[in-house]
Amino acid sequence: MSRQPPRVAPLDPPGAAFVFISVVVRRVLPLFGTRRYLDSHHLPKRGPAIVACNHISLLDPLALGAAMFDNGRVPRFLGKASLFKIPIMGAILRSGGQIPVERRSTNASAALVPAGRVLDEGGCVALFPEGTLTHDEHHWPMRGKTGAVRLALLSGAPLIPAAVWGTEDAYPPKSRFPRFSRRREISAIFGAPVDLSDLAGRAEDADALRAGTARLMVAITDLVAHLRKEPPPSSAEMST
């Protein structure tokens, strides 16, 4: 990955399978509830960007992806490598340029290389920095992994915090099946870029990565609190 300002160039268009499934998702998602987007102006309309979101339901990639599509961006998600091994699903993910991540292994950081290429070409990378569904019983974000901040420092791309809410009701984390209801509201909100200017040049510094990640998770938690209309927990109360 380049440490210079990213080069903006056209990305290869998503494969036919991914385009098809994205159209299906945008048709199916309304079955779970109405969609509401807030502060979408924070999502850059063009050029490289990293979108980091909370994770409360298996529906989150669909909700966040639809919000980004509807605002003119095609997200390249970092996802579990095991999903890419599932027949049909794996082909769809690969056709759309999605990026596999080997979680809980020494190869997890290898996903930053293709993610960096997407950013160098002016694309948009989306990820869930918690790395898994939150374990917090009240669905607040946990502490995040440092990959999003490292990617931002290496690439120079803006790091955009985001949050979704309502998906945890549409598809509860411990439920085997989703719930359909057109009366439910599924919301997505985007925040202003996280300021990492004081950490520039410190992509390999563990303390800098932890500090930047703490800022990112506070920004995400504040967005969740806005959607929930509740005060956020303190950073000391965030679960691991």
C-alpha positions in Angstrom: 0.0 0.0 0.0 1.2 3.4 -0.9 1.9 6.0 1.8 1.4 8.8 -0.7 -2.0 10.4 -1.4 -4.2 7.8 -3.1 -4.4 7.8 -6.9 -8.0 8.2 -8.0 -8.7 6.0 -11.0 -11.8 4.0 -12.2 -12.4 0.7 -10.4 -13.3 -2.4 -12.4 -17.1 -2.6 -12.4 -18.6 -5.2 -10.0 -19.2 -8.6 -11.5 -22.7 -9.5 -12.9 -23.4 -11.8 -9.9 -22.7 -9.0 -7.4 -24.8 -6.5 -9.4 -27.7 -8.9 -9.5 -27.6 -9.7 -5.8 -27.2 -6.0 -4.9 -30.4 -5.3 -6.8 -32.2 -8.2 -5.0 -30.9 -6.9 -1.6 -32.3 -3.4 -2.3 -35.7 -5.0 -3.1 -35.7 -7.4 -0.1 -34.4 -5.1 2.6 -37.7 -3.0 2.7 -39.4 -6.2 3.8 -37.6 -5.8 7.1 -38.7 -2.2 7.6 -38.4 1.3 6.2 -35.0 2.8 5.6 -33.8 6.1 7.0 -30.4 7.7 6.2 -28.9 10.5 8.2 -26.0 12.8 7.5 -25.1 11.1 4.2 -23.2 14.2 3.2 -20.3 12.9 5.3 -19.9 10.0 2.9 -17.6 11.2 0.1 -19.3 11.1 -3.3 -16.0 10.2 -5.0 -12.5 9.3 -4.2 -11.1 6.8 -1.6 -12.9 6.4 1.7 -13.0 3.9 4.6 -16.3 3.4 6.3 -16.3 1.8 9.7 -19.6 0.7 11.3 -21.0 -0.9 14.5 -22.0 -4.6 14.2 -25.3 -5.8 15.9 -26.9 -8.2 13.4 -26.2 -10.4 10.3 -28.3 -7.8 8.4 -25.7 -5.0 9.0 -23.7 -5.6 5.7 -27.0 -5.4 3.8 -28.2 -2.3 5.6 -24.9 -0.5 5.4 -24.3 -1.6 1.8 -27.8 -0.4 0.7 -27.1 3.0 2.4 -23.9 3.4 0.6 -25.3 2.2 -2.8 -28.2 4.6 -2.4 -25.7 7.4 -1.8 -23.7 6.6 -4.9 -20.9 4.4 -3.5 -20.1 0.7 -4.2 -18.6 -0.7 -1.0 -15.9 -3.3 -0.9 -16.4 -5.1 2.4 -13.8 -6.9 4.5 -15.5 -10.1 5.4 -14.8 -13.5 7.0 -12.7 -15.7 4.7 -15.0 -18.6 5.5 -17.9 -16.9 3.7 -15.8 -16.9 0.5 -15.7 -20.8 0.7 -19.5 -21.2 0.6 -20.7 -22.2 -2.9 -22.6 -19.4 -4.8 -22.0 -16.9 -1.9 -18.3 -17.1 -2.4 -18.7 -16.5 -6.2 -20.9 -13.5 -5.5 -18.5 -11.9 -3.0 -15.5 -12.4 -5.3 -17.4 -11.0 -8.3 -18.0 -7.8 -6.4 -14.4 -7.4 -5.3 -15.1 -8.1 -1.6 -12.1 -8.8 0.5 -11.6 -12.0 2.6 -10.1 -11.7 6.1 -8.5 -14.6 8.0 -9.7 -13.7 11.5 -7.8 -14.9 14.5 -4.7 -15.7 12.5 -1.4 -14.0 11.6 -2.8 -13.5 8.1 -5.5 -11.0 9.2 -3.4 -8.0 8.2 -2.9 -9.4 4.7 -6.4 -8.1 3.9 -5.1 -4.6 4.1 -3.1 -5.1 0.9 -6.1 -5.6 -1.5 -8.0 -3.0 0.6 -5.2 -0.6 0.0 -5.4 -1.3 -3.8 -9.1 -0.5 -3.7 -8.4 2.9 -2.0 -5.5 3.6 -4.4 -8.0 3.3 -7.3 -10.5 5.7 -5.6 -12.8 3.0 -4.2 -14.6 2.7 -0.9 -13.8 0.1 1.7 -16.3 -0.8 4.4 -15.7 -2.8 7.5 -16.8 -3.6 11.0 -13.9 -2.8 13.3 -15.2 -4.9 16.2 -14.5 -8.0 14.0 -17.7 -9.7 15.1 -21.2 -9.1 16.4 -21.1 -7.1 19.6 -21.2 -9.2 22.8 -22.7 -6.3 24.7 -26.1 -7.3 26.1 -27.4 -3.8 25.2 -26.0 -3.8 21.7 -23.4 -1.0 22.3 -20.1 -1.2 20.4 -17.2 -3.1 21.9 -13.5 -2.1 21.6 -12.4 -2.2 18.0 -9.5 -3.9 16.2 -6.8 -1.5 14.9 -7.0 -2.5 11.2 -9.2 0.3 10.1 -7.0 3.0 11.6 -3.8 1.3 10.2 -5.4 1.2 6.8 -6.3 4.9 7.1 -2.8 5.9 8.1 -1.2 3.8 5.4 -3.5 5.0 2.6 -4.3 8.6 3.6 -8.0 7.9 2.9 -10.6 9.5 5.2 -11.9 7.3 7.9 -15.7 7.7 8.1 -17.5 6.4 11.2 -21.0 5.0 10.6 -23.8 3.3 12.6 -26.8 1.2 11.9 -29.8 0.6 14.2 -33.0 -1.5 13.8 -31.2 -4.5 12.3 -30.8 -6.0 15.7 -34.6 -6.1 15.9 -35.1 -7.3 12.3 -32.6 -10.1 12.8 -31.7 -10.6 16.4 -28.1 -11.9 17.0 -29.2 -15.2 18.6 -32.2 -15.8 16.3 -32.1 -18.5 13.6 -34.5 -16.5 11.4 -35.1 -12.8 10.6 -38.4 -11.0 11.4 -40.3 -9.2 8.6 -42.2 -6.0 9.3 -42.7 -3.0 7.1 -43.5 -0.9 10.3 -39.9 -1.2 11.6 -37.3 1.5 10.9 -33.8 0.6 9.9 -31.5 3.6 10.1 -28.0 4.3 9.0 -25.9 7.4 9.8 -22.5 8.6 8.7 -20.2 10.8 10.8 -17.5 13.3 10.0 -14.1 11.8 9.3 -12.1 10.8 12.4 -9.1 13.2 12.8 -5.9 11.2 12.7 -3.7 14.0 11.6 -1.6 13.9 14.8 -0.9 10.2 14.2 0.4 10.6 10.6 3.4 8.4 9.8 2.8 6.1 12.8 1.0 3.2 11.0 3.3 0.7 12.6 3.2 2.3 16.1 0.9 0.2 18.4 0.2 3.0 20.8 -0.9 5.3 17.9 -3.1 2.6 16.5 -4.8 2.0 19.8 -5.3 5.8 20.3 -6.8 6.2 16.8 -9.0 3.1 17.3 -10.3 4.5 20.6 -11.3 7.7 18.8 -13.0 5.8 16.0 -15.0 3.6 18.4 -16.1 6.7 20.4 -17.3 8.3 17.2 -19.2 5.2 16.2 -20.7 4.8 19.7 -21.9 8.5 19.6 -23.6 7.8 16.3 -25.3 4.7 17.7 -26.5 6.8 20.7 -27.9 9.4 18.3 -29.9 6.8 16.5 -31.1 5.3 19.8 -31.8 8.7 21.3 -29.9 7.5 24.5 -26.7 8.7 26.2 -23.7 6.6 25.2 -21.8 4.5 27.7 -18.4 5.8 28.7 -15.3 4.4 26.9 -14.4 2.6 30.2 -17.7 0.7 30.0 -17.1 -0.6 26.5 -16.7 -4.3 26.5 -13.8 -6.2 25.0 
